[in-house]
Amino acid sequence: QFLYEYLTKMGYAYIPSSANFVLFPIKMKGADLVSKLMAEGVMVRKWEFDRQHWCRVSIGTMDEMKAFTDAFTKITV
């Protein structure tokens, strides 16, 4: 729920998931997102479907999710 609320607040749609990850379309190239997040110490997966770049975030502990949201905010704002 924490990640869903964060993505909604940031203006990102997402695919609701019953798995241990969430997919959402991003506003930059996937490779750029991955490298920028890696520089912040956060690892995600990138996907590309029908010319749209997507981010796959695994659900972790609350500290890990906060690390993702902090890093994502830093690189996208």
N, C-alpha and C positions, 0 to 999 in steps of 0.2 A: 504494500500500500504506500509506503514511504516513496518508493521509486515512481509509482504511478502519479502520485500527487506532485512530485518534483517535476516530472516531464510535462504534465499538464500546465503547471505554473510557468514553465519555460516556453510553452507554446509548441510542444512536440506531441504529435499523436503517437500512439503505440499500439501494438497488437497484444491484447490481454492474453495472459499465459497461465497455464496450469503446470508448466514445467519450471525448471530452476533458472530460467533466463527470460529476458524480455527483449523483443526486437522493436526498433523504432527507426523511422526514416530520418536522416540527418541532412544538414544544409551545407555540407562540405564533402569533399572526396573522402572516402573511407580511409585511404592510406594516410591522408593528412590528419584525420581524427586520431588514428591509431598512434602515429608518431608523436603528436602533441600530448596525448594522454600518457604515453610511455615516458615522456620527459617529466611528467608529473608523478610518475611511479604507479600509474594505473594501467592495467591491461584489459582490453576488450577485443572482440572480434568484429571484423567488417564483412559486409555482404553487399553485393550489387545485384539487383533484380530490375529488369526492364529500365535500365539507365538511372535508377534511383539508388543512392547509396544508403545503407542501413547500418546501424550499430546493434550488436548483440551483447547485452550485459548480463553476466551471471549474477544471480542473487547470492549475496554473502551475508556476513554479520552486519549489524547496524554500523559499526565502525568502518567496515569496507564500503558499505553503500554511501556513507557520508564522505569517504575519501573520493569515491567516484563523482558524487554530485559537486563537491568542492572543486575538483579538477575540471569537470565538464563546464561548470560555470566560468571558471577562470579562462578557459580556452575559447569559449563561444561568446563571451560578452565583450 
